[in-house]
Amino acid sequence: CGLVFDTGGTTDIWYVGGVKNGTDTDPVGVSGLLPVADTFFTARVEVDANGTVWGYIDGRLVGEVANAVTITVGLTPCIAIGNNTAVAHTLTLDYLLAEQNR
């Protein structure tokens, strides 16, 4: 589960979604939050004990997806950038915070 931004889509938009039992959830998105070159932003993903996921960009809710993940399956934090064109893409990560209830 998490946040996705893909400029290869019809509309440049942030989405939040997940995969539960091998099936993609229907992603939820919000427009108007485009990344800006050389500008930091804060991305946050929260998952509750029911498997609901919320995604935020700079504190603004991107979306909420209920039953986005199987809660008994371990999740691993990941930051990725894909280069799907001839133009190089660079991502500078300032910090990553991951925590869970025990």
KEZADO-172897 format. One record per atom (N, C-alpha, C): z, x, y; residue number from 1; residue in three letters. Coordinates in Angstrom, 1 decimal. Layout:
BEGIN
- Z; X; Y; NUM; ALA
...
***
This chain:
BEGIN
- 0.0; 0.9; -1.2; 1; CYS
- 0.0; 0.0; 0.0; 1; CYS
- 0.0; 0.9; 1.2; 1; CYS
- -0.4; 0.4; 2.3; 2; GLY
- -0.4; 1.1; 3.5; 2; GLY
- -1.4; 0.7; 4.6; 2; GLY
- -1.6; 1.6; 5.5; 3; LEU
- -2.6; 1.3; 6.6; 3; LEU
- -3.9; 2.1; 6.4; 3; LEU
- -5.0; 1.4; 6.8; 4; VAL
- -6.3; 2.0; 6.6; 4; VAL
- -7.1; 1.8; 7.9; 4; VAL
- -7.8; 2.8; 8.4; 5; PHE
- -8.7; 2.7; 9.5; 5; PHE
- -10.0; 3.3; 9.0; 5; PHE
- -11.1; 2.5; 9.1; 6; ASP
- -12.4; 3.0; 8.6; 6; ASP
- -13.5; 2.7; 9.6; 6; ASP
- -14.1; 3.7; 10.2; 7; THR
- -15.2; 3.5; 11.1; 7; THR
- -16.5; 3.1; 10.4; 7; THR
- -16.5; 3.2; 9.1; 8; GLY
- -17.7; 2.8; 8.3; 8; GLY
- -17.9; 1.3; 8.1; 8; GLY
- -16.9; 0.6; 8.5; 9; GLY
- -16.9; -0.9; 8.3; 9; GLY
- -17.7; -1.5; 9.4; 9; GLY
- -17.9; -2.8; 9.3; 10; THR
- -18.6; -3.6; 10.3; 10; THR
- -17.9; -3.5; 11.6; 10; THR
- -16.5; -3.6; 11.6; 11; THR
- -15.7; -3.6; 12.8; 11; THR
- -14.7; -2.5; 12.6; 11; THR
- -14.5; -1.7; 13.7; 12; ASP
- -13.4; -0.6; 13.6; 12; ASP
- -12.1; -1.3; 13.9; 12; ASP
- -11.3; -1.3; 12.8; 13; ILE
- -10.0; -2.1; 12.9; 13; ILE
- -9.0; -1.5; 11.9; 13; ILE
- -7.7; -1.6; 12.3; 14; TRP
- -6.7; -1.2; 11.4; 14; TRP
- -6.4; -2.3; 10.4; 14; TRP
- -6.2; -2.0; 9.1; 15; TYR
- -5.8; -2.9; 8.1; 15; TYR
- -4.6; -2.5; 7.4; 15; TYR
- -3.8; -3.5; 6.8; 16; VAL
- -2.7; -3.2; 6.0; 16; VAL
- -2.9; -4.0; 4.7; 16; VAL
- -2.6; -3.3; 3.6; 17; GLY
- -2.8; -4.0; 2.3; 17; GLY
- -2.2; -3.2; 1.2; 17; GLY
- -2.5; -3.6; -0.1; 18; GLY
- -1.9; -2.9; -1.2; 18; GLY
- -2.7; -3.1; -2.5; 18; GLY
- -2.2; -2.6; -3.6; 19; VAL
- -2.8; -2.8; -4.9; 19; VAL
- -1.7; -3.2; -5.8; 19; VAL
- -1.8; -4.3; -6.4; 20; LYS
- -0.7; -4.8; -7.3; 20; LYS
- -1.3; -5.0; -8.7; 20; LYS
- -0.8; -4.4; -9.7; 21; ASN
- -1.2; -4.5; -11.1; 21; ASN
- -2.7; -4.2; -11.2; 21; ASN
- -3.2; -3.2; -10.4; 22; GLY
- -4.6; -2.8; -10.5; 22; GLY
- -5.6; -3.7; -9.7; 22; GLY
- -5.0; -4.7; -8.9; 23; THR
- -5.8; -5.6; -8.2; 23; THR
- -5.6; -5.4; -6.7; 23; THR
- -6.7; -5.2; -5.9; 24; ASP
- -6.5; -5.0; -4.4; 24; ASP
- -6.0; -6.4; -3.8; 24; ASP
- -5.1; -6.3; -2.9; 25; THR
- -4.7; -7.4; -2.1; 25; THR
- -5.7; -7.7; -1.0; 25; THR
- -5.8; -8.9; -0.5; 26; ASP
- -6.6; -9.2; 0.7; 26; ASP
- -6.0; -8.5; 1.9; 26; ASP
- -6.7; -7.5; 2.5; 27; PRO
- -6.1; -6.8; 3.6; 27; PRO
- -6.0; -7.7; 4.9; 27; PRO
- -5.1; -7.4; 5.7; 28; VAL
- -4.9; -8.1; 7.0; 28; VAL
- -5.1; -7.1; 8.1; 28; VAL
- -5.8; -7.5; 9.1; 29; GLY
- -6.1; -6.5; 10.2; 29; GLY
- -5.8; -7.0; 11.6; 29; GLY
- -5.8; -6.1; 12.5; 30; VAL
- -5.7; -6.5; 13.9; 30; VAL
- -6.6; -5.6; 14.7; 30; VAL
- -7.3; -6.2; 15.7; 31; SER
- -8.2; -5.4; 16.5; 31; SER
- -7.5; -4.9; 17.8; 31; SER
- -8.2; -4.1; 18.5; 32; GLY
- -7.6; -3.6; 19.8; 32; GLY
- -6.7; -2.4; 19.7; 32; GLY
- -6.6; -1.8; 18.5; 33; LEU
- -5.7; -0.6; 18.4; 33; LEU
- -6.5; 0.6; 17.9; 33; LEU
- -7.6; 0.9; 18.6; 34; LEU
- -8.4; 2.0; 18.2; 34; LEU
- -7.7; 3.4; 18.4; 34; LEU
- -7.9; 4.3; 17.5; 35; PRO
- -7.3; 5.6; 17.7; 35; PRO
- -8.1; 6.3; 18.9; 35; PRO
- -7.5; 7.1; 19.6; 36; VAL
- -8.1; 7.8; 20.7; 36; VAL
- -8.0; 9.3; 20.4; 36; VAL
- -9.1; 10.1; 20.6; 37; ALA
- -9.1; 11.5; 20.3; 37; ALA
- -8.1; 12.2; 21.2; 37; ALA
- -7.4; 13.2; 20.5; 38; ASP
- -6.4; 14.0; 21.2; 38; ASP
- -5.2; 13.2; 21.7; 38; ASP
- -4.9; 12.1; 21.1; 39; THR
- -3.8; 11.2; 21.5; 39; THR
- -2.9; 10.9; 20.3; 39; THR
- -1.7; 11.2; 20.4; 40; PHE
- -0.8; 10.9; 19.3; 40; PHE
- -0.5; 9.4; 19.2; 40; PHE
- -0.3; 9.0; 18.0; 41; PHE
- 0.2; 7.6; 17.8; 41; PHE
- 1.2; 7.6; 16.6; 41; PHE
- 1.9; 6.5; 16.5; 42; THR
- 2.9; 6.4; 15.5; 42; THR
- 2.5; 5.3; 14.5; 42; THR
- 2.4; 5.6; 13.3; 43; ALA
- 2.0; 4.7; 12.2; 43; ALA
- 3.3; 4.5; 11.3; 43; ALA
- 3.6; 3.2; 11.0; 44; ARG
- 4.7; 2.9; 10.2; 44; ARG
- 4.4; 1.9; 9.1; 44; ARG
- 4.8; 2.1; 7.9; 45; VAL
- 4.6; 1.2; 6.8; 45; VAL
- 6.0; 0.9; 6.2; 45; VAL
- 6.3; -0.4; 6.0; 46; GLU
- 7.5; -0.8; 5.4; 46; GLU
- 7.2; -1.6; 4.2; 46; GLU
- 8.0; -1.4; 3.2; 47; VAL
- 7.9; -2.2; 1.9; 47; VAL
- 9.3; -2.8; 1.6; 47; VAL
- 9.4; -4.1; 1.4; 48; ASP
- 10.7; -4.6; 1.0; 48; ASP
- 10.8; -4.8; -0.5; 48; ASP
- 12.0; -5.2; -0.9; 49; ALA
- 12.3; -5.3; -2.3; 49; ALA
- 11.5; -6.4; -3.1; 49; ALA
- 10.7; -7.2; -2.3; 50; ASN
- 9.9; -8.2; -3.0; 50; ASN
- 8.4; -7.7; -3.1; 50; ASN
- 8.1; -6.5; -2.6; 51; GLY
- 6.8; -5.9; -2.6; 51; GLY
- 5.9; -6.3; -1.4; 51; GLY
- 6.6; -6.9; -0.4; 52; THR
- 5.8; -7.2; 0.8; 52; THR
- 5.7; -6.0; 1.7; 52; THR
- 4.5; -5.8; 2.2; 53; VAL
- 4.2; -4.6; 3.1; 53; VAL
- 3.9; -5.0; 4.5; 53; VAL
- 4.4; -4.3; 5.4; 54; TRP
- 4.1; -4.4; 6.9; 54; TRP
- 3.6; -3.1; 7.4; 54; TRP
- 2.6; -3.2; 8.2; 55; GLY
- 2.0; -2.0; 8.9; 55; GLY
- 2.1; -2.2; 10.4; 55; GLY
- 2.5; -1.1; 11.0; 56; TYR
- 2.6; -1.0; 12.5; 56; TYR
- 1.9; 0.2; 13.1; 56; TYR
- 1.3; 0.0; 14.2; 57; ILE
- 0.7; 1.1; 15.0; 57; ILE
- 1.4; 1.1; 16.4; 57; ILE
- 2.0; 2.2; 16.7; 58; ASP
- 2.8; 2.2; 18.0; 58; ASP
- 3.7; 1.0; 18.2; 58; ASP
- 4.3; 0.6; 17.1; 59; GLY
- 5.2; -0.5; 17.2; 59; GLY
- 4.6; -1.9; 17.2; 59; GLY
- 3.3; -2.0; 17.2; 60; ARG
- 2.6; -3.3; 17.2; 60; ARG
- 2.2; -3.6; 15.8; 60; ARG
- 2.6; -4.8; 15.3; 61; LEU
- 2.3; -5.3; 14.0; 61; LEU
- 0.8; -5.4; 13.7; 61; LEU
- 0.4; -4.6; 12.7; 62; VAL
- -1.0; -4.8; 12.3; 62; VAL
- -1.2; -6.0; 11.4; 62; VAL
- -0.2; -6.1; 10.4; 63; GLY
- -0.2; -7.2; 9.5; 63; GLY
- 0.9; -7.2; 8.5; 63; GLY
- 1.0; -8.2; 7.8; 64; GLU
- 2.0; -8.4; 6.7; 64; GLU
- 1.2; -8.9; 5.5; 64; GLU
- 1.5; -8.3; 4.3; 65; VAL
- 0.9; -8.8; 3.0; 65; VAL
- 2.0; -9.0; 2.0; 65; VAL
- 2.2; -10.2; 1.6; 66; ALA
- 3.2; -10.5; 0.6; 66; ALA
- 2.7; -10.1; -0.8; 66; ALA
- 3.6; -9.7; -1.6; 67; ASN
- 3.3; -9.3; -3.0; 67; ASN
- 2.2; -8.2; -3.1; 67; ASN
- 2.3; -7.2; -2.2; 68; ALA
- 1.3; -6.2; -2.1; 68; ALA
- 1.4; -5.1; -3.2; 68; ALA
- 2.6; -4.9; -3.7; 69; VAL
- 2.8; -3.9; -4.7; 69; VAL
- 3.7; -4.4; -5.8; 69; VAL
- 3.7; -3.8; -6.9; 70; THR
- 4.7; -4.0; -8.0; 70; THR
- 5.9; -3.2; -7.7; 70; THR
- 7.1; -3.9; -7.5; 71; ILE
- 8.2; -3.2; -7.0; 71; ILE
- 8.8; -2.2; -8.1; 71; ILE
- 8.5; -2.4; -9.3; 72; THR
- 9.0; -1.5; -10.4; 72; THR
- 8.2; -0.2; -10.5; 72; THR
- 7.1; -0.1; -9.8; 73; VAL
- 6.2; 1.1; -9.9; 73; VAL
- 6.6; 2.0; -8.7; 73; VAL
- 6.8; 3.3; -9.0; 74; GLY
- 7.1; 4.2; -7.9; 74; GLY
- 6.0; 4.4; -6.9; 74; GLY
- 6.3; 4.5; -5.6; 75; LEU
- 5.3; 4.7; -4.6; 75; LEU
- 5.4; 6.2; -4.0; 75; LEU
- 4.3; 6.8; -3.7; 76; THR
- 4.3; 8.1; -3.1; 76; THR
- 3.7; 8.1; -1.7; 76; THR
- 4.4; 8.6; -0.7; 77; PRO
- 3.8; 8.7; 0.6; 77; PRO
- 2.6; 9.6; 0.6; 77; PRO
- 1.6; 9.2; 1.4; 78; CYS
- 0.3; 10.0; 1.5; 78; CYS
- -0.3; 9.8; 2.8; 78; CYS
- -0.8; 10.9; 3.4; 79; ILE
- -1.6; 10.9; 4.6; 79; ILE
- -2.9; 11.4; 4.2; 79; ILE
- -4.0; 10.7; 4.5; 80; ALA
- -5.3; 11.2; 4.2; 80; ALA
- -6.3; 11.0; 5.3; 80; ALA
- -7.4; 11.8; 5.3; 81; ILE
- -8.5; 11.6; 6.2; 81; ILE
- -9.7; 11.9; 5.4; 81; ILE
- -10.7; 11.0; 5.5; 82; GLY
- -11.9; 11.1; 4.8; 82; GLY
- -13.1; 11.5; 5.8; 82; GLY
- -13.9; 12.4; 5.3; 83; ASN
- -15.1; 12.9; 6.1; 83; ASN
- -16.3; 12.3; 5.5; 83; ASN
- -16.7; 11.1; 5.9; 84; ASN
- -17.9; 10.4; 5.4; 84; ASN
- -19.2; 10.6; 6.2; 84; ASN
- -19.2; 11.6; 7.1; 85; THR
- -20.4; 11.9; 7.9; 85; THR
- -20.5; 13.4; 8.0; 85; THR
- -21.5; 13.8; 8.7; 86; ALA
- -21.7; 15.2; 8.9; 86; ALA
- -20.8; 15.8; 10.0; 86; ALA
- -20.2; 14.9; 10.8; 87; VAL
- -19.3; 15.4; 11.8; 87; VAL
- -17.9; 15.6; 11.2; 87; VAL
- -17.3; 16.7; 11.5; 88; ALA
- -16.0; 17.0; 11.0; 88; ALA
- -14.9; 16.1; 11.7; 88; ALA
- -13.9; 15.7; 10.9; 89; HIS
- -12.8; 14.9; 11.4; 89; HIS
- -11.5; 15.7; 11.2; 89; HIS
- -10.7; 15.7; 12.2; 90; THR
- -9.4; 16.5; 12.1; 90; THR
- -8.3; 15.5; 12.4; 90; THR
- -7.2; 15.7; 11.6; 91; LEU
- -6.0; 14.9; 11.7; 91; LEU
- -4.9; 15.9; 11.9; 91; LEU
- -4.1; 15.8; 13.0; 92; THR
- -3.0; 16.6; 13.2; 92; THR
- -1.7; 15.7; 13.0; 92; THR
- -0.9; 16.1; 12.0; 93; LEU
- 0.3; 15.3; 11.7; 93; LEU
- 1.5; 16.0; 12.3; 93; LEU
- 2.2; 15.3; 13.1; 94; ASP
- 3.4; 15.9; 13.7; 94; ASP
- 4.6; 15.8; 12.8; 94; ASP
- 4.9; 14.7; 12.1; 95; TYR
- 5.9; 14.6; 11.1; 95; TYR
- 5.7; 13.4; 10.2; 95; TYR
- 6.3; 13.5; 9.1; 96; LEU
- 6.3; 12.4; 8.1; 96; LEU
- 7.7; 12.1; 7.7; 96; LEU
- 8.1; 10.9; 7.8; 97; LEU
- 9.5; 10.4; 7.4; 97; LEU
- 9.3; 9.4; 6.3; 97; LEU
- 9.9; 9.7; 5.1; 98; ALA
- 9.9; 8.7; 4.0; 98; ALA
- 11.4; 8.5; 3.6; 98; ALA
- 11.7; 7.3; 3.4; 99; GLU
- 13.1; 7.0; 2.9; 99; GLU
- 13.1; 5.7; 2.1; 99; GLU
- 14.2; 5.5; 1.4; 100; GLN
- 14.3; 4.3; 0.5; 100; GLN
- 15.7; 4.0; 0.4; 100; GLN
- 15.9; 2.7; 0.0; 101; ASN
- 17.3; 2.3; -0.3; 101; ASN
- 17.6; 2.8; -1.7; 101; ASN
- 18.9; 3.0; -1.9; 102; ARG
- 19.3; 3.5; -3.2; 102; ARG
- 20.2; 2.5; -3.9; 102; ARG
***
